[in-house]
Amino acid sequence: MPEASSSHPLFGRARAATGFARPFTLRAYPTRDDARLSDIDHRMHQIFGRLTGRIGMLRRARLKQILRRACRREENIKAMSDADLREAIDANRARLITTQLSGPALGEAVSLVREVSRRTLGLRPHDEQLFAALTMLSGKLVEMATGEGKSLAAALTAAVAGLARLPTHVVTVNDYLAQRDAEEMKPLFDWLGLSVGSIDHEHTPDERRETYLSDIVYCSNKEIAFDYLRDQVKIGQGTGDIRLRLRRMEGDDTDAPVMRGLHFAVVDEADSVLIDEARTPLILSQETDVAAEEAWARTTYDLADQMFEDLHYKKRTSEKRIELTDFGKDRLEEFCKPLEPLWHNKIQREHAVSQAITARTFFEEGDQYVIQDGKIVIVDEYTGRLMPERSWNDGLHQLVEFKEDLELTGRKLAIARTTYQKFFRRYMRLSGMSGTVQEVQREICAVYRIPTLRLPTRLPTKMRHLGTRITRKEEAKLDLIADRVNTLRSNGQAVLIGTRTVGASDKISAHLTKRGVQHDVLNAVNADEEAEVIKDAGQPGRVTVATNMAGRGVHIHVPDEVIKAGGLHVMLTERHDSARIDRQLIGRTARQGQPGSYETILSLDDPLVTAIKTPVISQLAQLPSILGRPFAMIAFRRSQKRAEGLNARARRQLIKMDRQLDRVLAFSGFEK
């Protein structure tokens, strides 16, 4: 559908805060025109990297000046009665709307909202949190260290935007965090006269429509993106906005969109949402016939059984894909000649067989998925959480189901499609925050046109790094983990052991049980126990084995006796595809100036290293410990860098596919 730029009607003809600005027009469903990205966008941020840093310094100086003026008013504002404070907020609200969230009115607003937070939540936002709010209100990303109070900074941002009559979505990585933050911050919003709600996957369309009428809506990235996609299908293409206006004028809300446009988004854990999740296209679908899928899967595996590695296909382990050889393609054509016409299509048969071999070779229970109630449930590799409503496309999901001898589900046929890159570029204003965004700030700037500022910690960090140990074999690693756990427990510390997959967490758990170490396990299989496990994870002598479910958004309370013993100790036992995920897990310790420590215990048969073929380095890493250790460290660094590069390439490829699809649709006279 053709979508013209607009914003909230009260903003009139303003310019947007996020880079590709257009004059606002009154729209029934405000969104921004999607800026077409070209290959040059991904080169420009490399060329102008230093210039971007200098511009960032100027932005920081301007925002700090606004912050200083706001802080000078704090004592006067604290002396106000509730009635005087409300009067001051009402007067400031009009100036916020007039100035479009900029200038002195913005600084005064955050100062007033800080006092409301102190009176309603018992929390006085510190200057760094105010600075973060100012930065996000000006359309930028903020890197705040873990434990610096991102939830409260997001609430301040949403509150000021709400006062300016700007409908605001606070987007986070899962339903639990969305509901938690909405409930915790509700007293602040209530005092300001702002309505707040949260969306979860169980809400009906009517409940969603009612919630989206709130001034501030907390939601997960998945829920809001699919709500938008469903809305586009309902509105229809071409004259959708006109039809929507006519419906509203006639009072007809039958099958109406649930949202009221994309005005302003505050994205929590921005690197996870805007980068990690951006590898996966968002597809609204309908199911095919199950019996036909079962027959297709059976034939596909019959064909795959006749294919042999190196002769008919090559494994691309680092990319987790199969590549048929020319001989394999010819043999497959011979095998398919007596089959029905479906298998006479060269592209379809080769893709199907490649998918079947991929399902057998690279997809394992406990790694990419678990089986619950007789169904395949995908495990998100970045958050460690189950994704019950997600399925793999192109028949891969059905092939994994067939491999596990489960009842097949219908394949998802796309009726609408978008990507996170395209969806978030539709917002009139976009901002966000994370504890680990610096590594990908250039990609975010290139794709979403929003700069990043890094904030210093409020208190000096007391985190201690106890080094990295690398064993040759996994058994030695498990023994070393158990030995270290016993030492740390005896000192009175709490220990958090981080793993990459469900299978790895189960393996460490079994070894600790064998060694008589009492512990808790937190992974996608027992996610229902998450709150209880996290509540006790910081207690003296407590040992918790967890996937990266214990990373983003998780706060582990550490009592005084553990702090005196050295704080929470985090133990990394595997490297993730991204160093940012490792940093997130480390960030559970030494929060807000508390003492804490972390160490890394790895083995050379780590899946990340074995997937990347580096024969020379791998052989050198097997040398005796003193000689081999530097090469082992290089092997892990290279493997992680390679994985990050492959993921970045997949994201660029997805954007390129979007551009190609747009060209095809434009040529046919149809616009997305």
MOTASUL-V599104 format. One record per backbone hydrogen bond with DSSP energy under -1.0 kcal/mol. CO is the residue of the C=O (numbers start at 1). NH is the residue of the N-H. If there is no record, write none. Layout:
BEGIN
co = <CO,CO>
nh = <NH,NH>
END
This chain:
BEGIN
co = <5,8,9,12,19,30,38,39,40,40,43,44,48,49,50,51,52,53,54,55,56,57,58,59,60,61,62,63,64,65,66,67,68,71,73,74,75,77,81,82,83,84,85,86,87,88,89,90,91,92,93,94,95,96,103,103,104,105,106,107,108,109,110,111,112,113,114,115,116,117,117,126,127,128,129,130,131,132,133,136,140,141,142,143,145,149,150,151,152,153,154,155,156,157,158,159,160,161,162,168,169,170,171,172,174,175,176,177,178,179,180,181,185,186,187,188,189,190,195,197,200,204,205,206,207,208,211,215,216,217,218,219,220,221,222,223,224,225,226,227,228,229,230,231,232,237,239,240,241,242,243,244,245,246,247,253,262,263,264,265,266,267,269,270,271,271,272,276,277,282,284,284,286,289,290,291,292,293,294,295,296,297,298,299,300,301,303,304,308,308,309,312,313,314,316,321,323,325,326,327,328,329,330,331,332,336,340,341,345,346,347,348,349,350,351,352,353,354,355,356,357,358,364,364,364,366,366,368,369,370,372,375,377,378,380,385,387,393,395,396,397,398,399,400,401,402,411,413,416,418,419,420,421,423,426,429,431,432,433,434,437,438,440,441,442,443,444,445,451,453,462,464,467,469,471,473,474,475,476,477,478,479,480,481,482,483,484,485,486,488,489,494,495,496,497,498,501,502,503,504,505,506,507,508,509,510,511,512,513,520,522,526,527,529,530,531,532,536,539,542,543,544,545,546,547,548,551,559,560,562,563,568,569,570,571,572,578,579,580,581,582,583,585,586,591,596,597,598,599,600,602,603,606,607,614,615,616,617,620,624,625,628,629,630,631,632,633,634,635,636,637,638,639,640,641,642,643,644,645,646,647,648,649,650,651,652,653,654,655,656,657,658,659,660,661,662,663,664,665,666>
nh = <25,11,12,14,21,262,41,42,43,44,47,48,52,53,54,55,56,57,58,59,60,61,62,63,64,65,66,67,68,69,70,71,72,74,77,78,79,80,85,86,87,88,89,90,91,92,93,94,95,96,97,98,99,101,106,107,108,109,110,111,112,113,114,115,116,117,118,119,120,121,123,130,131,132,133,134,135,136,137,139,432,453,434,455,148,153,154,155,156,157,158,159,160,161,162,163,164,166,165,217,266,219,268,221,178,179,180,181,182,183,184,185,189,190,191,192,194,193,216,218,203,208,209,210,211,212,214,168,197,170,199,172,224,225,226,227,228,229,230,231,232,233,234,235,236,239,243,244,245,246,247,248,249,250,252,256,428,429,169,431,171,433,273,274,275,276,277,279,280,418,415,416,413,293,294,295,296,297,298,299,300,301,302,303,304,305,306,307,312,313,311,325,310,323,321,316,314,329,330,331,332,333,334,335,336,339,343,344,349,350,351,352,353,354,355,356,357,358,359,360,361,362,367,368,369,502,503,379,366,377,375,372,370,387,384,380,390,396,399,400,401,402,403,404,406,405,288,286,284,282,423,424,425,426,32,265,267,142,270,144,440,441,444,445,446,447,448,449,141,143,596,598,600,602,604,477,478,479,480,481,482,483,484,485,486,487,488,489,490,493,492,569,544,571,546,573,505,506,507,508,509,510,511,512,513,514,515,517,516,545,547,529,530,533,534,535,536,539,542,495,520,497,522,499,550,551,554,563,564,567,566,597,496,599,498,601,582,583,584,585,586,587,588,589,594,464,570,466,572,469,471,606,610,611,618,619,620,621,623,628,629,632,633,634,635,636,637,638,639,640,641,642,643,644,645,646,647,648,649,650,651,652,653,654,655,656,657,658,659,660,661,662,663,664,665,666,667,668,670,669>
END
